[in-house]
Amino acid sequence: MPNDLEDGDNSGVQNGQGDLAGLRQGLQDTHLNAMDRGCQFSTYDFSGVVLDSKIHFHCLHMKDCFLIWIGTQPPCLSSLAMAIPTRFDSVPLSVDCLHIGDAENLSKALAQRLAKKCKKQVFVSYNLPSDYQLLPLVEKRLFEEINAHPNRF
């Protein structure tokens, strides 16, 4: 069986510079096409004082979904839950993705409420103590920000 390269046909082989330039152009075209399709990430950070504690909120906005991290400094990731609304049930489908420690996981319940309100897939990492006085106030601050800046979520 003849080999194309042995027969002198090197039409598929270019010099190193041509390959690199073509690769760069292909990557740029792919990046621009991805941006045209809305494949972008943006971040939005805000804080609030709740029960004399400074609470930080970090949002990673993606196309059709977002991730919200809630906690104090230094940042940690002790829980992560996901919820997504479905047409089959009024309560969004949810799942715990990560849960470290014995404390009750409030991320899942908050993810469900956010998914229902925002009508999109939501990832939540709630990294605060399980305090039933704190949770409604944190949630209120979060919903104030969502109502003030809906395009950030």
C-alpha positions in Angstrom: 0.0 0.0 0.0 1.6 3.3 -1.0 2.3 6.0 1.6 1.4 9.5 0.4 4.6 10.9 2.0 6.9 8.3 0.3 5.3 9.1 -3.1 6.3 12.7 -2.8 2.7 14.0 -2.0 3.2 16.4 0.8 0.2 18.5 0.1 -1.1 17.9 3.7 2.2 18.9 5.2 3.2 22.6 5.6 6.2 24.2 7.1 6.2 24.9 10.8 5.3 28.6 10.5 2.3 27.9 8.3 1.0 25.3 10.8 1.4 27.7 13.7 -0.3 30.6 11.9 -3.1 28.4 10.8 -3.5 27.0 14.4 -3.6 30.6 15.8 -6.2 31.7 13.3 -8.3 28.6 14.0 -8.2 29.2 17.7 -9.1 32.9 17.2 -12.0 31.9 15.0 -13.2 29.3 17.5 -12.9 31.9 20.3 -14.9 34.5 18.4 -17.5 31.9 17.4 -17.9 30.8 21.0 -18.3 34.5 22.0 -21.0 35.0 19.3 -22.9 32.0 20.8 -22.8 33.5 24.2 -20.1 31.3 25.7 -18.9 33.8 28.2 -18.3 34.0 31.9 -18.7 37.1 34.0 -18.2 37.6 37.8 -20.1 39.8 40.2 -19.2 40.3 43.8 -21.1 42.1 46.6 -21.2 42.0 50.3 -23.7 42.7 53.1 -23.7 43.0 56.9 -26.1 40.5 58.4 -26.4 40.1 62.2 -23.1 42.0 62.7 -21.3 39.7 60.3 -19.9 40.7 56.9 -21.2 38.2 54.3 -19.6 38.0 50.9 -21.4 36.9 47.7 -19.5 35.9 44.6 -21.5 35.2 41.4 -20.2 33.4 38.3 -22.6 34.2 35.5 -22.7 31.8 32.6 -25.1 31.3 29.7 -28.5 30.2 31.1 -27.1 29.5 34.6 -25.1 30.9 37.4 -23.1 29.9 40.5 -23.4 31.8 43.7 -20.9 31.4 46.5 -21.9 32.8 49.9 -19.6 32.9 52.9 -17.1 34.8 54.9 -13.4 35.3 54.4 -11.2 33.3 53.9 -13.1 31.6 51.2 -13.8 27.9 51.4 -16.0 25.4 49.6 -17.7 23.1 52.1 -20.9 22.6 50.1 -22.2 22.8 46.6 -25.7 22.1 45.3 -27.4 22.4 41.9 -31.1 23.0 41.1 -32.8 23.3 37.8 -36.5 24.1 37.0 -38.4 21.5 35.0 -41.7 21.6 33.2 -42.8 18.5 35.1 -42.9 19.9 38.6 -43.2 23.3 40.2 -40.3 22.5 42.6 -37.0 22.6 40.8 -35.0 19.4 40.6 -32.0 19.6 43.0 -28.9 17.6 44.0 -26.1 17.9 46.4 -22.8 18.0 44.5 -20.5 18.4 47.5 -21.1 18.3 51.2 -18.2 18.4 53.7 -18.9 18.2 57.5 -21.8 17.3 59.7 -23.7 20.5 59.5 -27.0 20.6 57.7 -26.7 21.5 54.0 -28.6 24.7 53.3 -27.2 25.0 49.7 -29.7 22.7 48.2 -32.8 24.4 49.6 -31.4 27.8 48.6 -30.6 26.5 45.1 -34.2 25.4 44.6 -35.6 28.8 45.6 -33.2 30.6 43.4 -33.9 28.3 40.4 -37.6 28.8 40.9 -37.3 32.6 41.1 -34.7 33.0 38.3 -36.1 30.2 36.0 -32.7 28.9 35.3 -30.1 26.4 36.5 -28.4 27.5 39.7 -25.4 26.2 41.6 -25.1 27.4 45.2 -22.3 27.1 47.7 -23.6 28.2 51.1 -20.6 28.3 53.4 -22.1 29.8 56.6 -23.2 28.1 59.9 -26.6 26.4 59.9 -28.4 29.3 61.6 -32.1 29.7 61.0 -32.0 33.4 62.0 -29.1 34.1 59.6 -30.4 32.2 56.5 -33.6 34.4 55.8 -31.5 37.6 56.2 -28.8 36.3 53.8 -31.5 35.2 51.4 -33.2 38.6 51.6 -29.9 40.4 50.8 -29.3 38.1 47.9 -32.8 38.6 46.4 -32.4 42.4 46.8 -29.3 42.2 44.6 -31.0 39.9 42.1 -33.9 42.4 41.8 -31.6 45.4 41.5 -29.2 43.7 39.0 -31.0 40.8 37.2 -28.6 40.8 34.3 -25.7 39.8 36.6 -27.4 36.5 37.6 
